[in-house]
Amino acid sequence: MIFNNTFRGELVDNPLVRHVGLQRISVRDKTWMWLSFYCHGFRTTYEQFNESYVNNIKTKGIILQQVVSNYPINFIDYRCFDWINDSTRQVKYLLSKLQPTHKSPINIEQLVEQASNFKPDQIVAAIDYESDTLQNKILIIEKLKAEWIELTKTDKALLWFKKGEIEDKLDFAWEWVKSRIENIESTCQKPEDHEQLLILFDNINHTHLEKLLFIDTIRRRWTQKKYRENLKNKKQCNFLLTKKAISELDKIAKKYELSRTQALEILLRMEATKDSHIRERLEFIKKSIEL
């Protein structure tokens, strides 16, 4: 993506930056220069940062010299970012990891959103803005990649929350997390969808195995809650079944991922509705006896 030539006069043709050797200013170049000016106290928006704005800076020569002095060692290869996708969750996590290391106390997340709506571009801009060597920037992005891979190991276990009664499950998970994780409300809000649930667990500062234990506990508590709710209109009954009947009941329950009680209730409701299987079986037994 290429920026128009209107910005070329100061940032390319200027003797101070002529060694940059660009014919046109790319969005990546412009974003880096804008952030660099911004951290020097020139708090303008991305859209307002153009040739006219720079020309009106009285000390532009000094600032330009400072800004472009690091240009030849500023940008690492785009291929270093090829694992980053257009995901709000991923970018929020990565920017939160980058924020403390910046050379100027600015809100990098809010700023890079001005330059591009494409999430990977925002990470590229944040890394470009880092005041560090190319090698160290590569090490930073590799470290972030390893942390992201480790973080997303929990995602598979969280798929359970996408199956049935999603809203109630999310509410239940939020209440459990609030009661166990200190100050979680200062960094997260109640999840309204699955991606927000993933972001919530991203902000839980525990190991992968500990998070799996949390998820398992939430699931078991949820199952217990639903079980107690279902007991309100039920009464315990004790009866004997043959080993063969128990085996067949277990097969049905396993096939449809039900408990024995749930399987029996469904079978009873179906028979009460259709009134066919027991009648047919009794007629068959009667005919067998008569023969």
C-alpha positions in Angstrom: 0.0 0.0 0.0 1.6 3.3 -1.1 1.1 6.8 0.2 0.7 9.7 -2.2 3.7 11.8 -3.3 2.4 15.0 -1.5 4.6 14.0 1.5 7.7 13.5 -0.6 9.0 17.1 -0.5 10.1 17.0 3.1 10.6 13.3 3.8 12.4 12.2 0.7 13.7 15.2 -1.3 14.9 17.0 1.8 18.8 16.8 1.9 18.6 15.6 5.5 16.7 12.4 4.4 17.8 12.1 0.8 19.9 9.0 1.7 16.7 7.2 2.5 16.4 6.6 -1.3 12.7 6.3 -1.5 10.6 7.4 -4.5 7.4 7.3 -2.7 6.4 7.2 1.0 4.7 3.9 2.0 2.1 3.8 4.8 4.6 1.9 6.9 7.2 4.7 6.4 4.6 7.4 7.1 3.3 5.7 10.2 6.8 5.3 11.7 7.7 8.9 11.0 4.4 10.2 12.4 4.9 8.1 15.6 8.5 9.4 15.8 7.3 13.1 15.5 4.5 12.3 18.0 7.0 11.1 20.7 9.0 14.3 20.2 5.9 16.3 21.3 4.2 17.0 18.0 0.8 15.6 18.9 -1.0 15.6 15.6 -3.3 13.0 14.1 -2.2 10.6 11.4 -4.3 12.3 8.8 -3.0 15.8 9.6 0.6 14.6 9.5 1.7 15.7 5.9 4.1 17.9 4.1 2.3 21.1 5.1 2.3 20.1 8.8 6.1 19.4 8.7 6.9 22.6 6.9 5.2 24.6 9.7 7.5 23.1 12.4 10.1 25.7 13.2 12.6 23.1 14.3 11.8 20.7 11.6 15.4 20.4 10.4 16.6 19.2 13.8 13.7 16.9 14.3 14.0 15.4 10.9 17.6 14.7 11.5 16.8 12.9 14.7 13.9 11.0 13.2 15.7 9.7 10.1 19.0 8.9 11.7 17.8 5.5 12.7 15.9 4.8 9.4 18.5 2.4 7.8 18.2 0.1 10.8 14.5 0.6 11.5 12.4 -2.0 9.6 12.6 -5.7 10.0 11.4 -8.0 7.2 7.6 -8.3 6.8 8.0 -12.1 6.9 8.7 -11.8 10.6 5.0 -10.9 11.0 3.4 -13.5 8.8 2.0 -15.4 11.8 -0.1 -12.4 12.9 -3.7 -12.4 11.7 -6.4 -9.8 11.5 -7.7 -10.6 15.0 -8.7 -8.1 17.7 -7.8 -10.6 20.4 -4.3 -11.2 19.1 -3.5 -7.6 18.5 -4.8 -6.5 21.9 -2.6 -9.1 23.5 0.5 -8.3 21.5 0.2 -4.5 22.0 -0.3 -5.0 25.7 3.0 -6.8 25.7 4.8 -4.1 23.7 3.4 -1.1 25.5 5.7 -1.2 28.6 8.9 -1.2 26.4 8.3 1.9 24.4 10.6 4.8 24.5 7.8 7.3 25.1 4.8 6.9 27.4 2.1 7.0 24.7 -0.9 4.8 24.1 0.4 2.9 21.1 -2.8 0.9 20.7 -4.9 4.0 20.2 -2.4 5.6 17.9 -1.8 2.8 15.5 -5.5 2.4 15.0 -5.5 5.8 13.3 -3.0 4.6 10.7 -4.6 1.3 9.7 -7.7 -0.8 10.4 -5.8 -3.9 9.4 -4.6 -5.5 12.7 -1.2 -6.9 11.5 -0.2 -3.4 10.3 -0.8 -2.1 13.8 1.7 -4.6 15.2 4.2 -3.8 12.5 3.9 -0.1 13.4 4.4 -0.8 17.1 7.6 -2.9 16.4 8.9 -0.3 14.0 8.4 2.3 16.7 10.6 0.4 19.1 13.9 2.1 19.9 16.1 -0.9 19.4 18.4 -2.7 16.9 17.0 -4.9 14.1 18.3 -8.0 15.8 16.6 -7.1 19.1 13.4 -6.4 17.3 13.5 -9.8 15.6 14.1 -11.3 19.1 11.1 -9.4 20.4 8.8 -10.6 17.7 10.1 -14.2 18.1 9.5 -14.1 21.8 5.9 -12.7 21.2 5.3 -15.6 18.8 6.4 -18.2 21.3 4.2 -16.6 24.0 1.2 -16.5 21.7 1.6 -20.2 20.8 1.7 -21.0 24.5 -1.3 -18.8 25.2 -3.6 -20.3 22.6 -3.1 -23.9 23.9 -6.1 -23.2 26.1 -8.4 -22.4 23.1 -9.4 -26.0 22.5 -10.7 -26.5 26.0 -12.7 -23.3 25.7 -14.7 -24.7 22.7 -17.1 -26.3 25.2 -18.6 -22.8 25.9 -19.8 -22.6 22.2 -22.1 -25.6 22.6 -25.6 -24.9 23.9 -26.8 -22.2 26.4 -23.8 -20.1 25.4 -25.0 -16.9 27.1 -25.7 -18.6 30.4 -22.3 -20.4 30.3 -20.5 -17.1 29.6 -22.2 -15.5 32.6 -21.4 -18.4 34.8 -17.8 -18.4 33.7 -17.5 -14.7 34.4 -18.9 -14.9 37.9 -16.6 -17.8 38.7 -13.5 -16.0 37.4 -14.4 -12.8 39.2 -14.6 -14.8 42.5 -11.2 -16.4 42.0 -8.9 -14.0 40.0 -8.1 -10.8 41.9 -8.6 -7.5 40.1 -9.7 -9.2 36.8 -12.5 -6.6 36.5 -9.8 -3.9 36.1 -8.5 -5.4 32.9 -11.5 -7.3 31.5 -15.3 -7.0 31.1 -18.0 -9.7 31.1 -17.6 -11.7 27.9 -20.5 -11.3 25.5 -19.1 -13.7 22.9 -16.5 -16.5 22.5 -13.7 -14.2 21.4 -14.2 -12.0 24.5 -14.1 -15.2 26.6 -10.7 -16.0 25.0 -9.5 -12.5 25.8 -10.6 -13.0 29.4 -8.5 -16.1 29.7 -5.6 -14.4 28.0 -5.6 -11.9 30.9 -5.5 -14.6 33.6 -1.9 -14.7 34.6 -1.6 -18.5 35.2 0.0 -21.4 33.4 -1.7 -23.4 30.6 -2.2 -26.3 33.0 -3.7 -24.1 35.7 -6.1 -22.6 33.2 -7.2 -26.1 32.1 -7.9 -26.8 35.8 -10.0 -23.6 36.0 -12.0 -24.6 32.9 -12.5 -28.1 34.2 -13.7 -26.7 37.5 -16.2 -24.3 35.7 -17.5 -27.2 33.6 -18.1 -29.4 36.6 -19.7 -26.6 38.6 -22.0 -25.9 35.6 -22.9 -29.6 35.3 -23.7 -29.7 39.0 -25.8 -26.5 38.7 -27.8 -27.9 35.8 -28.2 -31.3 37.7 -29.6 -29.6 40.7 -32.0 -27.5 38.6 -33.3 -30.7 36.9 -33.9 -32.4 40.2 -36.6 -29.9 41.1 -39.4 -31.9 39.3 -37.9 -35.3 39.9 -38.2 -38.1 42.5 -35.7 -40.8 43.1 -36.8 -44.4 42.1 -34.9 -47.6 42.7 -35.4 -50.6 40.5 -33.5 -53.6 39.2 -32.4 -54.2 35.6 -30.7 -57.2 34.1 -27.1 -56.9 33.2 -28.0 -57.0 29.5 -30.5 -54.1 29.9 -27.9 -52.1 31.8 -25.3 -52.7 29.0 -27.8 -51.7 26.3 -28.7 -48.6 28.3 -25.1 -47.6 28.7 -24.5 -48.1 24.9 -27.4 -45.7 24.2 -26.2 -43.2 26.8 -22.6 -43.3 25.4 -23.8 -43.0 21.8 -25.7 -39.8 22.4 -23.5 -38.5 25.2 -26.2 -38.7 27.8 -26.5 -40.0 31.4 -28.4 -43.2 32.1 -31.2 -41.1 33.6 -31.4 -38.8 30.6 -31.5 -41.8 28.2 -34.3 -43.5 30.2 -36.3 -40.3 30.3 -36.1 -39.9 26.5 -37.1 -43.5 25.9 -40.0 -43.3 28.3 -41.3 -40.0 26.7 -41.0 -41.6 23.2 -43.0 -44.6 24.3 -45.6 -42.5 26.0 -46.0 -40.5 22.8 -46.0 -43.2 20.2 -47.3 -46.1 22.3 -45.9 -48.7 19.9 -42.8 -50.6 21.0 -44.1 -52.1 24.2 -47.4 -53.0 22.6 -45.6 -54.7 19.7 -43.3 -56.5 22.1 -46.2 -57.8 24.3 -48.1 -59.0 21.2 -45.0 -60.9 20.0 -44.6 -62.6 23.4 -48.4 -63.5 23.5 -48.2 -65.1 20.0 -45.1 -67.0 21.0 -46.9 -68.4 24.1 -49.9 -69.4 22.0 -47.8 -71.3 19.5 
